[in-house]
C-alpha cells in the first residue's frame, strides 16, 4: 500500500526499535511500524523483528481479530488498524465471555501453526470497540508444525499467559484444569527467567533506558 509522505499521521508509540504510527490512507486508517528513526546500531535487530512480524501476519492472513499485513518493504511494515484499547486500559474484569473468546482466538492461531510468544504483555491484548479480544504485535511469533512438540510447548505457554491475565481479572472463573496449567511451568519459562530475562532487563533498562512496566509499555 504505497502512501505519500505527506499522508496524515499520528504517533501511537515510539521506542528504540522504531515508531508506531496511525496513518490515514486513501482507503482508511492503518498502522505503520517505521524503522526510519531507529538508531544505526539497532537497525539490524529492528529489521529482524519487523520481518518476523511480517512473516507471521502473512501466515495468518484472513484470520479474524489479528492485524492483516498490508505491506513490508524493509523499512515500513503496514498492517490493518483495529479499533480498541489495550487490556490494561480497559480491563475485562469479571468478563468470562471475553476470556472464553480469547482462548478460542488462541486455539485458532495455534491451529494455523503460529505461537504469539509475547502474551505476558497486556499491551498485546486488545479489547475491541465491540468487546471482543484481539491480538497485536507479532514480532516474537514462531511459525511451525502445530503438531510438533516444540509448537505444542509454545502454545501451552501462550495459554498460560492468558490464564495469568484471567487470574488477575476473573479469578473466580478459573477452572480446576486452568489452575493446574498455571501451576505447571515449562522448562522454556524457567530457562527464560534464569538467563534471558536478566539480559532483557539489562538491555532495556540500562542501555535503552526504558522499562517495560509489566507489559504496559515504556513509562513516560
KOLLUMVEX-476226 format. One line per 10 residues: number of its first residue (from 1); their letters; for each residue z, y, x of C-alpha. Coordinates in steps of 0.02 Angstrom, whole numbers, plus 50000, padded with zeros to 5 digits. Example, Ala and Ser with C-alpha at 12.3 -4.5 7.8 and 13.67 -1.06 7.14 Angstrom:
! KOLLUMVEX-476226
1 = as = 50390 49775 50615  50357 49947 50684
***
This chain:
! KOLLUMVEX-476226
1 = xxxxxxxxxx = 50000 50000 50000  49939 50146 50106  50035 50305 50062  50007 50478 50133  50139 50550 50248  50170 50693 50125  50223 50575 49985  50394 50624 49913  50534 50526 49996  50722 50512 49981
11 = xxxxxxxxxx = 50832 50434 50115  50940 50293 50048  51014 50235 50213  50995 50264 50400  51063 50168 50548  51013 50120 50725  50882 49997 50660  50784 50124 50559  50786 50216 50394  50777 50152 50216
21 = xxxxxxxxxx = 50676 50273 50109  50638 50283 49925  50454 50334 49919  50363 50400 49766  50194 50316 49774  50044 50333 49659  50097 50179 49560  50282 50221 49555  50431 50216 49674  50452 50087 49811
31 = xxxxxxxxxx = 50570 50059 49958  50513 50080 50138  50601 50019 50294  50541 50144 50425  50559 50090 50607  50486 50251 50674  50655 50333 50706  50727 50180 50794  50782 50212 50975  50664 50136 51103
41 = xxxxxxxxxx = 50791 50009 51165  50817 49943 50988  50637 49938 50930  50608 49756 50976  50759 49687 50880  50723 49807 50735  50542 49746 50729  50600 49565 50738  50721 49588 50592  50591 49678 50487
51 = xxxxxxxxxx = 50462 49544 50525  50587 49412 50474  50617 49501 50309  50430 49518 50278  50405 49330 50305  50546 49287 50185  50484 49406 50050  50308 49338 50067  50376 49162 50049  50465 49201 49885
61 = xxxxxxxxxx = 50330 49313 49813  50332 49312 49624  50515 49263 49608  50618 49369 49489  50764 49480 49543  50714 49491 49725  50604 49625 49807  50416 49599 49811  50332 49629 49978  50202 49768 49965
71 = xxxxxxxxxx = 50154 49795 50146  50209 49762 50326  50113 49845 50468  50236 49828 50612  50314 49998 50584  50340 50010 50395  50399 49873 50279  50367 49920 50099  50446 49824 49956  50463 49848 49769
81 = xxxxxxxxxx = 50604 49957 49703  50738 49877 49594  50845 49999 49496  51029 49957 49504  51191 49977 49601  51268 49880 49744  51405 49760 49693  51541 49869 49769  51478 50020 49671  51476 49928 49504
91 = xxxxxxxxxx = 51589 49776 49521  51558 49635 49395  51743 49620 49355  51778 49480 49234  51591 49456 49204  51574 49267 49201  51394 49278 49140  51345 49384 49291  51413 49256 49413  51329 49113 49321
101 = xxxxxxxxxx = 51164 49207 49331  51195 49244 49516  51219 49059 49550  51056 49018 49460  50969 49151 49563  51033 49071 49723  50976 48900 49664  50800 48967 49635  50799 49045 49808  50857 48885 49891
111 = xxxxxxxxxx = 50732 48777 49796  50595 48886 49871  50659 48845 50044  50745 49010 50086  50926 49044 50131  50977 49227 50124  51108 49206 50261  51192 49377 50236  51278 49369 50067  51453 49410 50126
121 = xxxxxxxxxx = 51397 49592 50112  51421 49663 49939  51284 49789 49979  51158 49646 49973  51202 49602 49793  51136 49717 49658  51192 49740 49480  51030 49794 49396  51020 49927 49261  51023 49793 49126
131 = xxxxxxxxxx = 51167 49700 49209  51076 49558 49300  51112 49504 49479  50979 49536 49610  50966 49510 49798  50903 49629 49933  50896 49640 50125  50819 49478 50187  50822 49524 50373  50926 49370 50418
141 = xxxxxxxxxx = 50843 49250 50296  50798 49075 50355  50646 48978 50291  50639 48788 50296  50630 48624 50204  50759 48639 50063  50795 48452 50080  50839 48463 50265  51019 48450 50319  51012 48622 50403
151 = xxxxxxxxxx = 50946 48712 50249  51071 48624 50135  51210 48683 50251  51147 48863 50247  51128 48854 50058  51309 48799 50045  51361 48950 50150  51263 49064 50033  51357 48987 49887  51525 49006 49974
161 = xxxxxxxxxx = 51493 49192 49997  51451 49211 49813  51609 49117 49766  51712 49232 49878  51647 49379 49777  51687 49284 49617  51863 49256 49682  51878 49443 49708  51810 49499 49539  51825 49349 49424
171 = xxxxxxxxxx = 51961 49240 49499  52022 49166 49335  51850 49090 49304  51840 48989 49465  51818 48805 49427  51910 48666 49522  51747 48620 49609  51717 48801 49661  51893 48813 49731  51860 48658 49836
181 = xxxxxxxxxx = 51698 48733 49901  51793 48890 49953  51922 48789 50048  51795 48685 50146  51722 48792 50285  51574 48731 50386  51554 48721 50575  51425 48860 50561  51554 48978 50489  51686 48925 50617
191 = xxxxxxxxxx = 51564 48946 50762  51512 49119 50699  51691 49179 50689  51731 49109 50860  51578 49175 50952  51453 49280 50853  51574 49388 50754  51664 49462 50906  51495 49505 50986  51433 49581 50822
201 = xxxxxxxxxx = 51588 49690 50807  51574 49747 50988  51390 49794 50970  51407 49882 50802  51571 49973 50836  51568 50008 51023  51382 50026 51058  51304 50080 50893  51461 50172 50836  51461 50115 50656
211 = xxxxxxxxxx = 51572 49998 50559  51507 49876 50429  51655 49914 50312  51663 49737 50243  51485 49735 50183  51485 49909 50106  51381 49986 50245  51423 50110 50382  51565 50228 50347  51516 50412 50332
***
